[in-house]
């Protein structure tokens, strides 16, 4: 699952990619050129919950849209 957003002025915000599982497997991220292109989460159900969605709102959405 991916939580993604575009701000009102057209900027693309960093997404959160949620993988299904109980722990991160570093092989999932091995081919990334840059580690700051997205935030990653993992949950056994494979979709968002308040433990993943709320931090994304506070850490990514709020910080990246605060100025505008």
N, CA, C and O atoms as a Tripos MOL2 file, in Angstrom:
@<TRIPOS>MOLECULE
protein
  272   271    68     0     0
PROTEIN
NO_CHARGES

@<TRIPOS>ATOM
      1 N           0.8380   -1.1550    0.0000 N.3       1 UNK1
      2 CA          0.0000    0.0000    0.0000 C.3       1 UNK1
      3 C           0.8910    1.2280    0.0000 C.2       1 UNK1
      4 O           1.9960    1.2130    0.5420 O.2       1 UNK1
      5 N           0.3980    2.2830   -0.6110 N.am      2 UNK2
      6 CA          1.1480    3.5340   -0.6490 C.3       2 UNK2
      7 C           0.2340    4.6640   -0.1890 C.2       2 UNK2
      8 O          -0.8890    4.8090   -0.6710 O.2       2 UNK2
      9 N           0.7400    5.4630    0.7550 N.am      3 UNK3
     10 CA          0.0710    6.7030    1.1400 C.3       3 UNK3
     11 C           0.8010    7.7870    0.3790 C.2       3 UNK3
     12 O           2.0080    7.9640    0.5420 O.2       3 UNK3
     13 N           0.0670    8.5170   -0.4580 N.am      4 UNK4
     14 CA          0.7120    9.5560   -1.2560 C.3       4 UNK4
     15 C          -0.1810   10.7740   -1.3270 C.2       4 UNK4
     16 O          -1.3920   10.6900   -1.1220 O.2       4 UNK4
     17 N           0.4380   11.9180   -1.6220 N.am      5 UNK5
     18 CA         -0.3280   13.1620   -1.6970 C.3       5 UNK5
     19 C           0.4100   14.1600   -2.5760 C.2       5 UNK5
     20 O           1.6300   14.1070   -2.7320 O.2       5 UNK5
     21 N          -0.3670   15.0690   -3.1410 N.am      6 UNK6
     22 CA          0.1660   16.2010   -3.8960 C.3       6 UNK6
     23 C          -0.3990   17.4440   -3.2340 C.2       6 UNK6
     24 O          -1.6010   17.5210   -2.9780 O.2       6 UNK6
     25 N           0.4600   18.4220   -2.9520 N.am      7 UNK7
     26 CA         -0.0090   19.6300   -2.2850 C.3       7 UNK7
     27 C          -0.8370   20.4820   -3.2450 C.2       7 UNK7
     28 O          -0.8510   20.2470   -4.4530 O.2       7 UNK7
     29 N          -1.5170   21.4610   -2.6900 N.am      8 UNK8
     30 CA         -2.3550   22.3360   -3.4920 C.3       8 UNK8
     31 C          -1.5890   23.1120   -4.5410 C.2       8 UNK8
     32 O          -2.1510   23.5090   -5.5620 O.2       8 UNK8
     33 N          -0.2900   23.3320   -4.2920 N.am      9 UNK9
     34 CA          0.5230   24.0640   -5.2780 C.3       9 UNK9
     35 C           1.2450   23.1270   -6.2470 C.2       9 UNK9
     36 O           2.0980   23.5690   -7.0160 O.2       9 UNK9
     37 N           0.9050   21.8330   -6.2120 N.am     10 UNK10
     38 CA          1.4340   20.8820   -7.1890 C.3      10 UNK10
     39 C           2.6750   20.1190   -6.7840 C.2      10 UNK10
     40 O           3.1650   19.3050   -7.5660 O.2      10 UNK10
     41 N           3.2050   20.3470   -5.5870 N.am     11 UNK11
     42 CA          4.3810   19.6010   -5.1370 C.3      11 UNK11
     43 C           3.9910   18.1810   -4.7420 C.2      11 UNK11
     44 O           2.9710   17.9670   -4.0860 O.2      11 UNK11
     45 N           4.7970   17.2290   -5.1410 N.am     12 UNK12
     46 CA          4.5730   15.8280   -4.7760 C.3      12 UNK12
     47 C           5.2690   15.5790   -3.4460 C.2      12 UNK12
     48 O           6.4650   15.8310   -3.3010 O.2      12 UNK12
     49 N           4.5100   15.0840   -2.4780 N.am     13 UNK13
     50 CA          5.0690   14.8070   -1.1620 C.3      13 UNK13
     51 C           5.6640   13.4100   -1.1360 C.2      13 UNK13
     52 O           5.2810   12.5400   -1.9180 O.2      13 UNK13
     53 N           6.6150   13.2070   -0.2150 N.am     14 UNK14
     54 CA          7.2190   11.8850   -0.0600 C.3      14 UNK14
     55 C           6.1600   10.8760    0.3460 C.2      14 UNK14
     56 O           5.4380   11.1180    1.3130 O.2      14 UNK14
     57 N           6.0390    9.7620   -0.3440 N.am     15 UNK15
     58 CA          5.0300    8.7580    0.0210 C.3      15 UNK15
     59 C           5.5020    7.8670    1.1630 C.2      15 UNK15
     60 O           6.6860    7.8320    1.4990 O.2      15 UNK15
     61 N           4.5640    7.1600    1.7420 N.am     16 UNK16
     62 CA          4.8930    6.0840    2.6750 C.3      16 UNK16
     63 C           4.4990    4.7840    1.9930 C.2      16 UNK16
     64 O           3.3520    4.6090    1.5820 O.2      16 UNK16
     65 N           5.4320    3.9020    1.8790 N.am     17 UNK17
     66 CA          5.1980    2.5930    1.2790 C.3      17 UNK17
     67 C           5.0970    1.5820    2.4210 C.2      17 UNK17
     68 O           6.0280    1.4180    3.2100 O.2      17 UNK17
     69 N           3.9530    0.9130    2.4900 N.am     18 UNK18
     70 CA          3.7080   -0.0480    3.5660 C.3      18 UNK18
     71 C           3.7700   -1.4550    2.9860 C.2      18 UNK18
     72 O           2.9830   -1.8240    2.1150 O.2      18 UNK18
     73 N           4.7080   -2.2150    3.4800 N.am     19 UNK19
     74 CA          4.8710   -3.6000    3.0540 C.3      19 UNK19
     75 C           4.1410   -4.5180    4.0230 C.2      19 UNK19
     76 O           4.0620   -4.2370    5.2190 O.2      19 UNK19
     77 N           3.6140   -5.6070    3.5030 N.am     20 UNK20
     78 CA          2.9530   -6.6050    4.3370 C.3      20 UNK20
     79 C           4.0110   -7.5120    4.9480 C.2      20 UNK20
     80 O           4.8510   -8.0640    4.2380 O.2      20 UNK20
     81 N           3.9650   -7.6630    6.2580 N.am     21 UNK21
     82 CA          4.9150   -8.5260    6.9400 C.3      21 UNK21
     83 C           5.0210   -8.1510    8.4020 C.2      21 UNK21
     84 O           4.2490   -7.3360    8.9070 O.2      21 UNK21
     85 N           5.9780   -8.7510    9.0720 N.am     22 UNK22
     86 CA          6.1720   -8.4770   10.4920 C.3      22 UNK22
     87 C           7.4640   -7.7210   10.7570 C.2      22 UNK22
     88 O           7.6740   -7.2250   11.8630 O.2      22 UNK22
     89 N           8.3260   -7.6260    9.7630 N.am     23 UNK23
     90 CA          9.5950   -6.9110    9.9230 C.3      23 UNK23
     91 C          10.0790   -6.4620    8.5500 C.2      23 UNK23
     92 O           9.6780   -7.0130    7.5250 O.2      23 UNK23
     93 N          10.9400   -5.4620    8.5450 N.am     24 UNK24
     94 CA         11.5230   -4.9910    7.2810 C.3      24 UNK24
     95 C          12.5490   -5.9980    6.7790 C.2      24 UNK24
     96 O          13.3230   -6.5520    7.5600 O.2      24 UNK24
     97 N          12.5480   -6.2240    5.5020 N.am     25 UNK25
     98 CA         13.5520   -7.0510    4.8410 C.3      25 UNK25
     99 C          14.3900   -6.1040    3.9990 C.2      25 UNK25
    100 O          13.8800   -5.5180    3.0430 O.2      25 UNK25
    101 N          15.6370   -5.9440    4.3240 N.am     26 UNK26
    102 CA         16.4730   -4.9390    3.6730 C.3      26 UNK26
    103 C          16.6270   -5.1830    2.1700 C.2      26 UNK26
    104 O          16.9610   -4.2550    1.4330 O.2      26 UNK26
    105 N          16.3960   -6.3890    1.7100 N.am     27 UNK27
    106 CA         16.4340   -6.6760    0.2810 C.3      27 UNK27
    107 C          15.3830   -5.9020   -0.5000 C.2      27 UNK27
    108 O          15.5490   -5.6510   -1.6940 O.2      27 UNK27
    109 N          14.2810   -5.5160    0.1860 N.am     28 UNK28
    110 CA         13.2360   -4.7290   -0.4670 C.3      28 UNK28
    111 C          13.7700   -3.3850   -0.9390 C.2      28 UNK28
    112 O          13.2940   -2.8310   -1.9300 O.2      28 UNK28
    113 N          14.7630   -2.8640   -0.2210 N.am     29 UNK29
    114 CA         15.2510   -1.5050   -0.4620 C.3      29 UNK29
    115 C          16.6420   -1.4610   -1.0930 C.2      29 UNK29
    116 O          17.1780   -0.3770   -1.3230 O.2      29 UNK29
    117 N          17.2200   -2.5990   -1.3690 N.am     30 UNK30
    118 CA         18.6140   -2.6710   -1.8140 C.3      30 UNK30
    119 C          18.8960   -1.8920   -3.0950 C.2      30 UNK30
    120 O          19.9880   -1.3410   -3.2400 O.2      30 UNK30
    121 N          17.9570   -1.8290   -4.0160 N.am     31 UNK31
    122 CA         18.2210   -1.1770   -5.3010 C.3      31 UNK31
    123 C          17.8260    0.2950   -5.3390 C.2      31 UNK31
    124 O          17.9010    0.9270   -6.3930 O.2      31 UNK31
    125 N          17.4150    0.8380   -4.2260 N.am     32 UNK32
    126 CA         17.0690    2.2600   -4.2040 C.3      32 UNK32
    127 C          18.3320    3.0990   -4.3980 C.2      32 UNK32
    128 O          19.3560    2.8470   -3.7630 O.2      32 UNK32
    129 N          18.2530    4.0750   -5.2600 N.am     33 UNK33
    130 CA         19.3870    4.9680   -5.4910 C.3      33 UNK33
    131 C          19.5390    5.9550   -4.3350 C.2      33 UNK33
    132 O          20.6500    6.2710   -3.9090 O.2      33 UNK33
    133 N          18.3960    6.4340   -3.8390 N.am     34 UNK34
    134 CA         18.3840    7.3700   -2.7110 C.3      34 UNK34
    135 C          17.4530    6.8150   -1.6470 C.2      34 UNK34
    136 O          16.3670    6.3250   -1.9550 O.2      34 UNK34
    137 N          17.8750    6.8920   -0.4170 N.am     35 UNK35
    138 CA         17.0780    6.3440    0.6860 C.3      35 UNK35
    139 C          16.0120    7.3280    1.1730 C.2      35 UNK35
    140 O          15.1580    6.9530    1.9770 O.2      35 UNK35
    141 N          16.0450    8.5880    0.7010 N.am     36 UNK36
    142 CA         15.0970    9.5920    1.1870 C.3      36 UNK36
    143 C          13.9220    9.8270    0.2370 C.2      36 UNK36
    144 O          13.2080   10.8200    0.3800 O.2      36 UNK36
    145 N          13.7110    8.9400   -0.7200 N.am     37 UNK37
    146 CA         12.6320    9.1270   -1.6930 C.3      37 UNK37
    147 C          11.2630    8.7590   -1.1270 C.2      37 UNK37
    148 O          10.2360    9.1740   -1.6640 O.2      37 UNK37
    149 N          11.2470    7.9890   -0.0530 N.am     38 UNK38
    150 CA          9.9880    7.5520    0.5400 C.3      38 UNK38
    151 C          10.2330    7.1750    1.9950 C.2      38 UNK38
    152 O          11.3700    6.9720    2.4190 O.2      38 UNK38
    153 N           9.1510    7.0890    2.7410 N.am     39 UNK39
    154 CA          9.1750    6.5500    4.0920 C.3      39 UNK39
    155 C           8.6020    5.1450    3.9920 C.2      39 UNK39
    156 O           7.6640    4.9020    3.2330 O.2      39 UNK39
    157 N           9.1640    4.2320    4.7510 N.am     40 UNK40
    158 CA          8.7320    2.8460    4.6570 C.3      40 UNK40
    159 C           8.1520    2.3670    5.9720 C.2      40 UNK40
    160 O           8.6430    2.7120    7.0470 O.2      40 UNK40
    161 N           7.1090    1.5730    5.8740 N.am     41 UNK41
    162 CA          6.5010    0.9570    7.0340 C.3      41 UNK41
    163 C           6.2080   -0.4950    6.7380 C.2      41 UNK41
    164 O           6.2170   -0.9300    5.5870 O.2      41 UNK41
    165 N           5.9510   -1.2260    7.7850 N.am     42 UNK42
    166 CA          5.6030   -2.6360    7.6210 C.3      42 UNK42
    167 C           4.5180   -2.9700    8.6400 C.2      42 UNK42
    168 O           4.5870   -2.5590    9.7990 O.2      42 UNK42
    169 N           3.5230   -3.7170    8.1910 N.am     43 UNK43
    170 CA          2.4470   -4.1550    9.0770 C.3      43 UNK43
    171 C           1.9270   -5.4760    8.5540 C.2      43 UNK43
    172 O           1.8580   -5.6850    7.3430 O.2      43 UNK43
    173 N           1.5660   -6.3550    9.4450 N.am     44 UNK44
    174 CA          1.1490   -7.7110    9.0480 C.3      44 UNK44
    175 C          -0.0720   -7.7330    8.1370 C.2      44 UNK44
    176 O          -0.2430   -8.6830    7.3730 O.2      44 UNK44
    177 N          -0.9140   -6.7240    8.1980 N.am     45 UNK45
    178 CA         -2.0950   -6.6740    7.3340 C.3      45 UNK45
    179 C          -1.7800   -6.0820    5.9600 C.2      45 UNK45
    180 O          -2.4710   -6.3780    4.9850 O.2      45 UNK45
    181 N          -0.7540   -5.2600    5.8780 N.am     46 UNK46
    182 CA         -0.3540   -4.6960    4.5910 C.3      46 UNK46
    183 C          -1.0560   -3.4080    4.2130 C.2      46 UNK46
    184 O          -0.9120   -2.9360    3.0850 O.2      46 UNK46
    185 N          -1.8180   -2.8240    5.1400 N.am     47 UNK47
    186 CA         -2.4270   -1.5260    4.8460 C.3      47 UNK47
    187 C          -2.1470   -0.5830    6.0060 C.2      47 UNK47
    188 O          -1.5060   -0.9690    6.9840 O.2      47 UNK47
    189 N          -2.6210    0.6410    5.9020 N.am     48 UNK48
    190 CA         -2.3460    1.6590    6.9010 C.3      48 UNK48
    191 C          -3.1490    1.4370    8.1730 C.2      48 UNK48
    192 O          -4.2230    0.8360    8.1550 O.2      48 UNK48
    193 N          -2.6170    1.9230    9.2490 N.am     49 UNK49
    194 CA         -3.3190    1.9810   10.5240 C.3      49 UNK49
    195 C          -2.8850    3.2700   11.2130 C.2      49 UNK49
    196 O          -2.0510    4.0000   10.6750 O.2      49 UNK49
    197 N          -3.4270    3.5630   12.3810 N.am     50 UNK50
    198 CA         -3.0740    4.8300   13.0190 C.3      50 UNK50
    199 C          -1.6060    4.8720   13.4460 C.2      50 UNK50
    200 O          -1.0400    5.9540   13.5990 O.2      50 UNK50
    201 N          -1.0010    3.7350   13.6360 N.am     51 UNK51
    202 CA          0.4190    3.6860   13.9870 C.3      51 UNK51
    203 C           1.3400    4.0300   12.8250 C.2      51 UNK51
    204 O           2.4980    4.3880   13.0390 O.2      51 UNK51
    205 N           0.8370    3.9260   11.5920 N.am     52 UNK52
    206 CA          1.6220    4.2730   10.4120 C.3      52 UNK52
    207 C           1.1170    5.5640    9.7620 C.2      52 UNK52
    208 O           1.9190    6.4190    9.3850 O.2      52 UNK52
    209 N          -0.1850    5.7100    9.6290 N.am     53 UNK53
    210 CA         -0.7600    6.8720    8.9460 C.3      53 UNK53
    211 C          -0.5760    8.1730    9.7020 C.2      53 UNK53
    212 O          -0.2380    9.1900    9.0980 O.2      53 UNK53
    213 N          -0.7920    8.1650   11.0190 N.am     54 UNK54
    214 CA         -0.6550    9.3740   11.8130 C.3      54 UNK54
    215 C           0.7840    9.9020   11.8170 C.2      54 UNK54
    216 O           0.9790   11.1050   11.6410 O.2      54 UNK54
    217 N           1.7880    9.0580   12.0100 N.am     55 UNK55
    218 CA          3.1580    9.5620   11.9150 C.3      55 UNK55
    219 C           3.4830   10.1340   10.5310 C.2      55 UNK55
    220 O           4.2270   11.1090   10.4280 O.2      55 UNK55
    221 N           2.9310    9.5340    9.4590 N.am     56 UNK56
    222 CA          3.1640   10.0930    8.1210 C.3      56 UNK56
    223 C           2.5770   11.4970    8.0380 C.2      56 UNK56
    224 O           3.2050   12.4030    7.4890 O.2      56 UNK56
    225 N           1.3680   11.6810    8.5850 N.am     57 UNK57
    226 CA          0.7560   13.0110    8.5690 C.3      57 UNK57
    227 C           1.6050   14.0300    9.3260 C.2      57 UNK57
    228 O           1.7770   15.1610    8.8720 O.2      57 UNK57
    229 N           2.1320   13.6280   10.4720 N.am     58 UNK58
    230 CA          2.9260   14.5450   11.2930 C.3      58 UNK58
    231 C           4.3340   14.7690   10.7360 C.2      58 UNK58
    232 O           4.8130   15.9020   10.6760 O.2      58 UNK58
    233 N           4.9800   13.6950   10.3370 N.am     59 UNK59
    234 CA          6.3860   13.7710    9.9310 C.3      59 UNK59
    235 C           6.5740   14.2240    8.4870 C.2      59 UNK59
    236 O           7.5260   14.9470    8.1940 O.2      59 UNK59
    237 N           5.7100   13.8270    7.6020 N.am     60 UNK60
    238 CA          5.8720   14.1360    6.1820 C.3      60 UNK60
    239 C           4.9030   15.2240    5.7360 C.2      60 UNK60
    240 O           5.3250   16.3100    5.3370 O.2      60 UNK60
    241 N           3.6170   14.9380    5.8030 N.am     61 UNK61
    242 CA          2.6160   15.8670    5.2800 C.3      61 UNK61
    243 C           2.7350   17.2410    5.9320 C.2      61 UNK61
    244 O           2.8250   18.2510    5.2350 O.2      61 UNK61
    245 N           2.7360   17.2860    7.2530 N.am     62 UNK62
    246 CA          2.7830   18.5690    7.9570 C.3      62 UNK62
    247 C           4.0740   19.3260    7.6550 C.2      62 UNK62
    248 O           4.0290   20.5140    7.3380 O.2      62 UNK62
    249 N           5.2100   18.6620    7.7470 N.am     63 UNK63
    250 CA          6.4940   19.3450    7.5080 C.3      63 UNK63
    251 C           6.6490   19.8190    6.0680 C.2      63 UNK63
    252 O           7.1800   20.9040    5.8260 O.2      63 UNK63
    253 N           6.1910   19.0180    5.1120 N.am     64 UNK64
    254 CA          6.3970   19.3730    3.7120 C.3      64 UNK64
    255 C           5.3650   20.3570    3.1730 C.2      64 UNK64
    256 O           5.5480   20.9170    2.0930 O.2      64 UNK64
    257 N           4.2730   20.5730    3.9240 N.am     65 UNK65
    258 CA          3.2660   21.5250    3.4570 C.3      65 UNK65
    259 C           3.1270   22.7470    4.3630 C.2      65 UNK65
    260 O           2.3800   23.6690    4.0380 O.2      65 UNK65
    261 N           3.8160   22.7690    5.4650 N.am     66 UNK66
    262 CA          3.6880   23.8460    6.4600 C.3      66 UNK66
    263 C           3.9560   25.2260    5.8500 C.2      66 UNK66
    264 O           3.2020   26.1640    6.1110 O.2      66 UNK66
    265 N           4.9890   25.3660    5.0620 N.am     67 UNK67
    266 CA          5.3760   26.6690    4.5110 C.3      67 UNK67
    267 C           4.3270   27.2460    3.5610 C.2      67 UNK67
    268 O           4.1240   28.4590    3.5140 O.2      67 UNK67
    269 N           3.6710   26.3820    2.8140 N.am     68 UNK68
    270 CA          2.7040   26.8900    1.8480 C.3      68 UNK68
    271 C           1.3150   26.7950    2.4180 C.2      68 UNK68
    272 O           0.3480   27.1740    1.7570 O.2      68 UNK68
@<TRIPOS>BOND
     1     1     2 1
     2     2     3 1
     3     3     4 2
     4     3     5 am
     5     5     6 1
     6     6     7 1
     7     7     8 2
     8     7     9 am
     9     9    10 1
    10    10    11 1
    11    11    12 2
    12    11    13 am
    13    13    14 1
    14    14    15 1
    15    15    16 2
    16    15    17 am
    17    17    18 1
    18    18    19 1
    19    19    20 2
    20    19    21 am
    21    21    22 1
    22    22    23 1
    23    23    24 2
    24    23    25 am
    25    25    26 1
    26    26    27 1
    27    27    28 2
    28    27    29 am
    29    29    30 1
    30    30    31 1
    31    31    32 2
    32    31    33 am
    33    33    34 1
    34    34    35 1
    35    35    36 2
    36    35    37 am
    37    37    38 1
    38    38    39 1
    39    39    40 2
    40    39    41 am
    41    41    42 1
    42    42    43 1
    43    43    44 2
    44    43    45 am
    45    45    46 1
    46    46    47 1
    47    47    48 2
    48    47    49 am
    49    49    50 1
    50    50    51 1
    51    51    52 2
    52    51    53 am
    53    53    54 1
    54    54    55 1
    55    55    56 2
    56    55    57 am
    57    57    58 1
    58    58    59 1
    59    59    60 2
    60    59    61 am
    61    61    62 1
    62    62    63 1
    63    63    64 2
    64    63    65 am
    65    65    66 1
    66    66    67 1
    67    67    68 2
    68    67    69 am
    69    69    70 1
    70    70    71 1
    71    71    72 2
    72    71    73 am
    73    73    74 1
    74    74    75 1
    75    75    76 2
    76    75    77 am
    77    77    78 1
    78    78    79 1
    79    79    80 2
    80    79    81 am
    81    81    82 1
    82    82    83 1
    83    83    84 2
    84    83    85 am
    85    85    86 1
    86    86    87 1
    87    87    88 2
    88    87    89 am
    89    89    90 1
    90    90    91 1
    91    91    92 2
    92    91    93 am
    93    93    94 1
    94    94    95 1
    95    95    96 2
    96    95    97 am
    97    97    98 1
    98    98    99 1
    99    99   100 2
   100    99   101 am
   101   101   102 1
   102   102   103 1
   103   103   104 2
   104   103   105 am
   105   105   106 1
   106   106   107 1
   107   107   108 2
   108   107   109 am
   109   109   110 1
   110   110   111 1
   111   111   112 2
   112   111   113 am
   113   113   114 1
   114   114   115 1
   115   115   116 2
   116   115   117 am
   117   117   118 1
   118   118   119 1
   119   119   120 2
   120   119   121 am
   121   121   122 1
   122   122   123 1
   123   123   124 2
   124   123   125 am
   125   125   126 1
   126   126   127 1
   127   127   128 2
   128   127   129 am
   129   129   130 1
   130   130   131 1
   131   131   132 2
   132   131   133 am
   133   133   134 1
   134   134   135 1
   135   135   136 2
   136   135   137 am
   137   137   138 1
   138   138   139 1
   139   139   140 2
   140   139   141 am
   141   141   142 1
   142   142   143 1
   143   143   144 2
   144   143   145 am
   145   145   146 1
   146   146   147 1
   147   147   148 2
   148   147   149 am
   149   149   150 1
   150   150   151 1
   151   151   152 2
   152   151   153 am
   153   153   154 1
   154   154   155 1
   155   155   156 2
   156   155   157 am
   157   157   158 1
   158   158   159 1
   159   159   160 2
   160   159   161 am
   161   161   162 1
   162   162   163 1
   163   163   164 2
   164   163   165 am
   165   165   166 1
   166   166   167 1
   167   167   168 2
   168   167   169 am
   169   169   170 1
   170   170   171 1
   171   171   172 2
   172   171   173 am
   173   173   174 1
   174   174   175 1
   175   175   176 2
   176   175   177 am
   177   177   178 1
   178   178   179 1
   179   179   180 2
   180   179   181 am
   181   181   182 1
   182   182   183 1
   183   183   184 2
   184   183   185 am
   185   185   186 1
   186   186   187 1
   187   187   188 2
   188   187   189 am
   189   189   190 1
   190   190   191 1
   191   191   192 2
   192   191   193 am
   193   193   194 1
   194   194   195 1
   195   195   196 2
   196   195   197 am
   197   197   198 1
   198   198   199 1
   199   199   200 2
   200   199   201 am
   201   201   202 1
   202   202   203 1
   203   203   204 2
   204   203   205 am
   205   205   206 1
   206   206   207 1
   207   207   208 2
   208   207   209 am
   209   209   210 1
   210   210   211 1
   211   211   212 2
   212   211   213 am
   213   213   214 1
   214   214   215 1
   215   215   216 2
   216   215   217 am
   217   217   218 1
   218   218   219 1
   219   219   220 2
   220   219   221 am
   221   221   222 1
   222   222   223 1
   223   223   224 2
   224   223   225 am
   225   225   226 1
   226   226   227 1
   227   227   228 2
   228   227   229 am
   229   229   230 1
   230   230   231 1
   231   231   232 2
   232   231   233 am
   233   233   234 1
   234   234   235 1
   235   235   236 2
   236   235   237 am
   237   237   238 1
   238   238   239 1
   239   239   240 2
   240   239   241 am
   241   241   242 1
   242   242   243 1
   243   243   244 2
   244   243   245 am
   245   245   246 1
   246   246   247 1
   247   247   248 2
   248   247   249 am
   249   249   250 1
   250   250   251 1
   251   251   252 2
   252   251   253 am
   253   253   254 1
   254   254   255 1
   255   255   256 2
   256   255   257 am
   257   257   258 1
   258   258   259 1
   259   259   260 2
   260   259   261 am
   261   261   262 1
   262   262   263 1
   263   263   264 2
   264   263   265 am
   265   265   266 1
   266   266   267 1
   267   267   268 2
   268   267   269 am
   269   269   270 1
   270   270   271 1
   271   271   272 2
@<TRIPOS>SUBSTRUCTURE
     1 UNK1         2 RESIDUE 1 A UNK
     2 UNK2         6 RESIDUE 1 A UNK
     3 UNK3        10 RESIDUE 1 A UNK
     4 UNK4        14 RESIDUE 1 A UNK
     5 UNK5        18 RESIDUE 1 A UNK
     6 UNK6        22 RESIDUE 1 A UNK
     7 UNK7        26 RESIDUE 1 A UNK
     8 UNK8        30 RESIDUE 1 A UNK
     9 UNK9        34 RESIDUE 1 A UNK
    10 UNK10       38 RESIDUE 1 A UNK
    11 UNK11       42 RESIDUE 1 A UNK
    12 UNK12       46 RESIDUE 1 A UNK
    13 UNK13       50 RESIDUE 1 A UNK
    14 UNK14       54 RESIDUE 1 A UNK
    15 UNK15       58 RESIDUE 1 A UNK
    16 UNK16       62 RESIDUE 1 A UNK
    17 UNK17       66 RESIDUE 1 A UNK
    18 UNK18       70 RESIDUE 1 A UNK
    19 UNK19       74 RESIDUE 1 A UNK
    20 UNK20       78 RESIDUE 1 A UNK
    21 UNK21       82 RESIDUE 1 A UNK
    22 UNK22       86 RESIDUE 1 A UNK
    23 UNK23       90 RESIDUE 1 A UNK
    24 UNK24       94 RESIDUE 1 A UNK
    25 UNK25       98 RESIDUE 1 A UNK
    26 UNK26      102 RESIDUE 1 A UNK
    27 UNK27      106 RESIDUE 1 A UNK
    28 UNK28      110 RESIDUE 1 A UNK
    29 UNK29      114 RESIDUE 1 A UNK
    30 UNK30      118 RESIDUE 1 A UNK
    31 UNK31      122 RESIDUE 1 A UNK
    32 UNK32      126 RESIDUE 1 A UNK
    33 UNK33      130 RESIDUE 1 A UNK
    34 UNK34      134 RESIDUE 1 A UNK
    35 UNK35      138 RESIDUE 1 A UNK
    36 UNK36      142 RESIDUE 1 A UNK
    37 UNK37      146 RESIDUE 1 A UNK
    38 UNK38      150 RESIDUE 1 A UNK
    39 UNK39      154 RESIDUE 1 A UNK
    40 UNK40      158 RESIDUE 1 A UNK
    41 UNK41      162 RESIDUE 1 A UNK
    42 UNK42      166 RESIDUE 1 A UNK
    43 UNK43      170 RESIDUE 1 A UNK
    44 UNK44      174 RESIDUE 1 A UNK
    45 UNK45      178 RESIDUE 1 A UNK
    46 UNK46      182 RESIDUE 1 A UNK
    47 UNK47      186 RESIDUE 1 A UNK
    48 UNK48      190 RESIDUE 1 A UNK
    49 UNK49      194 RESIDUE 1 A UNK
    50 UNK50      198 RESIDUE 1 A UNK
    51 UNK51      202 RESIDUE 1 A UNK
    52 UNK52      206 RESIDUE 1 A UNK
    53 UNK53      210 RESIDUE 1 A UNK
    54 UNK54      214 RESIDUE 1 A UNK
    55 UNK55      218 RESIDUE 1 A UNK
    56 UNK56      222 RESIDUE 1 A UNK
    57 UNK57      226 RESIDUE 1 A UNK
    58 UNK58      230 RESIDUE 1 A UNK
    59 UNK59      234 RESIDUE 1 A UNK
    60 UNK60      238 RESIDUE 1 A UNK
    61 UNK61      242 RESIDUE 1 A UNK
    62 UNK62      246 RESIDUE 1 A UNK
    63 UNK63      250 RESIDUE 1 A UNK
    64 UNK64      254 RESIDUE 1 A UNK
    65 UNK65      258 RESIDUE 1 A UNK
    66 UNK66      262 RESIDUE 1 A UNK
    67 UNK67      266 RESIDUE 1 A UNK
    68 UNK68      270 RESIDUE 1 A UNK
